[in-house]
Amino acid sequence: QVQLVESGGGLVQPGGSLRLSCAASGIIFRIYAMGWYRQSPGKQRELVAAITTSGSTKYVDSVKGRFTISRDNAKNTMYLQMNSLKPEDTAVYYCNADHVFSHDEVWGQGTQVTVSS
């Protein structure tokens, strides 16, 4: 069964840190480009960070210098280290896997991140 499971969300104060994880099963993880998206109420889902099969990364401007995306192919897991969190980072964060050849996509169920004092 193809599945992506996010974990690590929660409530954190402004300036704090969280580390999100996305565990994949049922896919050949190393041939999927991976990404973190987020969606807050009333807004469209946006790409936050992405990492290719070779490890190249890109970030939305609003998180550059604060968030770091990484992947461990041996563990079939992707991570998002989020530092210096701001209230505007509050959203549901989703994990996405994009097959490099077919571009078939898989989505996780999402994990809530709330930044508030």
C-alpha positions as a Python dict, from the first residue, in 0.01 Angstrom:
ca = {
    (1, 'Q'): (0, 0, 0),
    (2, 'V'): (138, 337, -105),
    (3, 'Q'): (143, 571, 190),
    (4, 'L'): (305, 891, 317),
    (5, 'V'): (273, 962, 687),
    (6, 'E'): (368, 1300, 833),
    (7, 'S'): (459, 1357, 1196),
    (8, 'G'): (619, 1620, 1416),
    (9, 'G'): (364, 1898, 1399),
    (10, 'G'): (233, 2078, 1703),
    (11, 'L'): (206, 2406, 1889),
    (12, 'V'): (519, 2616, 1925),
    (13, 'Q'): (592, 2972, 2035),
    (14, 'P'): (724, 3230, 1788),
    (15, 'G'): (1097, 3184, 1745),
    (16, 'G'): (1076, 2816, 1824),
    (17, 'S'): (1160, 2510, 1618),
    (18, 'L'): (991, 2197, 1492),
    (19, 'R'): (1108, 1904, 1282),
    (20, 'L'): (858, 1741, 1051),
    (21, 'S'): (905, 1389, 919),
    (22, 'C'): (744, 1215, 623),
    (23, 'A'): (772, 837, 622),
    (24, 'A'): (705, 665, 290),
    (25, 'S'): (595, 309, 230),
    (26, 'G'): (491, 117, -78),
    (27, 'I'): (706, 323, -316),
    (28, 'I'): (1066, 315, -436),
    (29, 'F'): (1150, 627, -240),
    (30, 'R'): (1477, 711, -415),
    (31, 'I'): (1306, 770, -752),
    (32, 'Y'): (1059, 1023, -617),
    (33, 'A'): (1118, 1394, -593),
    (34, 'M'): (980, 1505, -258),
    (35, 'G'): (824, 1822, -131),
    (36, 'W'): (657, 1991, 163),
    (37, 'Y'): (346, 2198, 99),
    (38, 'R'): (133, 2396, 339),
    (39, 'Q'): (-217, 2534, 345),
    (40, 'S'): (-375, 2774, 589),
    (41, 'P'): (-748, 2863, 606),
    (42, 'G'): (-861, 3070, 312),
    (43, 'K'): (-536, 3030, 123),
    (44, 'Q'): (-418, 2808, -158),
    (45, 'R'): (-180, 2526, -91),
    (46, 'E'): (176, 2641, -153),
    (47, 'L'): (505, 2466, -207),
    (48, 'V'): (731, 2534, 90),
    (49, 'A'): (1037, 2328, 3),
    (50, 'A'): (1136, 2057, -241),
    (51, 'I'): (1422, 1813, -280),
    (52, 'T'): (1515, 1617, -591),
    (53, 'T'): (1634, 1258, -609),
    (54, 'S'): (1993, 1388, -620),
    (55, 'G'): (1945, 1613, -319),
    (56, 'S'): (1905, 1953, -482),
    (57, 'T'): (1675, 2178, -284),
    (58, 'K'): (1459, 2483, -333),
    (59, 'Y'): (1253, 2695, -98),
    (60, 'V'): (978, 2952, -110),
    (61, 'D'): (1128, 3293, -33),
    (62, 'S'): (942, 3331, 297),
    (63, 'V'): (1123, 3035, 456),
    (64, 'K'): (1472, 3070, 309),
    (65, 'G'): (1735, 3068, 582),
    (66, 'R'): (1489, 2930, 838),
    (67, 'F'): (1375, 2593, 699),
    (68, 'T'): (1588, 2302, 580),
    (69, 'I'): (1458, 2009, 377),
    (70, 'S'): (1644, 1679, 370),
    (71, 'R'): (1589, 1314, 284),
    (72, 'D'): (1726, 980, 399),
    (73, 'N'): (1676, 725, 122),
    (74, 'A'): (1789, 441, 348),
    (75, 'K'): (1502, 520, 585),
    (76, 'N'): (1247, 618, 316),
    (77, 'T'): (1197, 942, 507),
    (78, 'M'): (1199, 1313, 432),
    (79, 'Y'): (1240, 1587, 690),
    (80, 'L'): (1170, 1956, 730),
    (81, 'Q'): (1365, 2135, 1000),
    (82, 'M'): (1183, 2458, 1081),
    (83, 'N'): (1361, 2722, 1288),
    (84, 'S'): (1273, 3077, 1388),
    (85, 'L'): (907, 2998, 1338),
    (86, 'K'): (662, 3283, 1285),
    (87, 'P'): (285, 3301, 1332),
    (88, 'E'): (248, 3319, 953),
    (89, 'D'): (401, 2971, 929),
    (90, 'T'): (84, 2834, 1090),
    (91, 'A'): (-74, 2586, 849),
    (92, 'V'): (-136, 2223, 775),
    (93, 'Y'): (184, 2083, 626),
    (94, 'Y'): (159, 1812, 362),
    (95, 'C'): (418, 1574, 227),
    (96, 'N'): (425, 1508, -149),
    (97, 'A'): (604, 1246, -358),
    (98, 'D'): (641, 1295, -735),
    (99, 'H'): (767, 1003, -947),
    (100, 'V'): (1052, 1134, -1161),
    (101, 'F'): (939, 953, -1477),
    (102, 'S'): (561, 913, -1465),
    (103, 'H'): (497, 1214, -1238),
    (104, 'D'): (243, 1010, -1048),
    (105, 'E'): (196, 1185, -715),
    (106, 'V'): (126, 1070, -361),
    (107, 'W'): (9, 1293, -78),
    (108, 'G'): (20, 1254, 296),
    (109, 'Q'): (-270, 1333, 526),
    (110, 'G'): (-111, 1648, 667),
    (111, 'T'): (15, 1760, 1006),
    (112, 'Q'): (-89, 2080, 1183),
    (113, 'V'): (173, 2338, 1274),
    (114, 'T'): (58, 2624, 1496),
    (115, 'V'): (290, 2909, 1590),
    (116, 'S'): (139, 3116, 1868),
    (117, 'S'): (225, 3267, 2202),
}
